[in-house]
Amino acid sequence: MEATTSKTLIIFCLVVTSIAAVSLGSVEETQSLGGCLMSFISVEGCVEAINEAVSHKKFDELEPKCCKAITLLGDNCWPVLFPDQPYVPVLLEYACKLLGYVPKVENVAAAP
């Protein structure tokens, strides 16, 4: 199973790199892609958990830190990371909510 996870991670990184090479031209956009991808890579096991959730509908590998990264990821990153799959952010955020891993929001301004 470990070999399959490694293959999946390599394929995921290759796809994202290919998208960057083909569709992004400016330095700012490329850095933005890197920032989007780093949001998940910096959390151990998050890329694999997202792959399992999206590809195999297995959500049990999503951990609180990964769900925090999912919840805090900017809206402009999702289309870059998952082109032609607009349901992915909703699916992942809802799964994290059902698992009880939604980060608490602090310092919310009161309504006037």
C-alpha positions in Angstrom: 0.0 0.0 0.0 2.9 2.3 0.7 4.1 2.0 -2.9 0.6 3.0 -4.1 0.6 6.0 -1.9 4.0 7.1 -3.2 2.9 6.6 -6.8 -0.2 8.7 -6.1 1.8 11.5 -4.5 4.2 11.5 -7.4 1.4 11.6 -10.0 -0.4 14.4 -8.0 2.8 16.5 -8.0 3.4 15.9 -11.7 -0.1 16.9 -12.6 0.1 20.1 -10.6 3.6 20.9 -12.1 2.3 20.3 -15.6 -0.7 22.6 -15.0 1.7 25.2 -13.8 4.0 24.9 -16.8 1.2 25.0 -19.3 -1.4 27.4 -17.9 0.6 29.9 -15.8 2.9 32.4 -17.2 3.8 35.1 -14.7 6.1 34.7 -11.7 3.3 35.8 -9.4 1.0 33.1 -10.6 3.7 30.4 -10.3 4.5 31.5 -6.7 0.8 31.4 -6.0 0.6 27.8 -7.2 3.6 26.9 -5.1 1.9 28.5 -2.1 -1.3 26.6 -2.8 0.5 23.3 -3.0 2.7 24.0 0.0 -0.5 24.5 2.1 -1.1 20.8 1.8 2.5 19.5 1.5 3.5 21.2 4.7 1.0 19.0 6.6 2.2 15.5 7.0 -0.2 13.0 5.3 -2.5 15.7 3.9 -1.8 15.2 0.2 -2.4 11.4 0.6 -5.6 12.0 2.7 -7.0 14.4 0.1 -6.2 12.0 -2.7 -8.0 9.2 -0.9 -11.0 11.4 -0.2 -11.3 12.7 -3.8 -10.3 9.5 -5.7 -11.8 6.8 -3.4 -14.3 8.6 -1.2 -12.4 7.5 1.9 -12.5 10.3 4.4 -11.1 8.6 7.5 -7.5 9.6 6.8 -8.4 13.4 7.0 -6.8 14.7 10.2 -7.5 18.0 12.1 -4.3 19.7 10.7 -5.2 18.7 7.1 -8.8 20.0 7.6 -7.4 23.2 8.9 -5.3 23.6 5.7 -8.4 22.7 3.6 -10.6 25.2 5.4 -8.0 28.0 5.2 -7.0 27.5 1.6 -7.9 30.5 -0.6 -10.6 30.2 -3.2 -8.2 31.0 -6.0 -6.2 27.9 -5.2 -8.9 25.3 -5.7 -9.3 25.7 -9.5 -5.5 25.5 -9.9 -5.1 22.4 -7.8 -8.3 20.6 -9.1 -9.2 22.0 -12.5 -12.6 20.8 -13.8 -13.5 19.5 -10.3 -15.4 22.4 -8.7 -17.0 20.0 -6.2 -13.7 19.1 -4.4 -13.5 22.1 -2.0 -17.2 21.6 -1.0 -16.7 17.8 -0.6 -13.5 18.2 1.5 -14.9 21.1 3.7 -18.1 19.2 4.4 -16.2 16.0 5.2 -14.1 17.9 7.7 -17.2 19.5 9.2 -18.8 16.1 9.6 -15.6 14.8 11.2 -15.7 17.7 13.7 -12.4 19.1 12.4 -13.5 22.6 11.5 -11.2 25.2 13.1 -12.7 27.6 15.5 -13.0 31.2 14.3 -11.7 33.8 16.8 -12.1 37.5 17.0 -15.2 37.8 14.9 -16.5 41.3 14.7 -20.0 41.9 16.1 -22.7 43.0 13.7 -23.5 46.8 13.9 
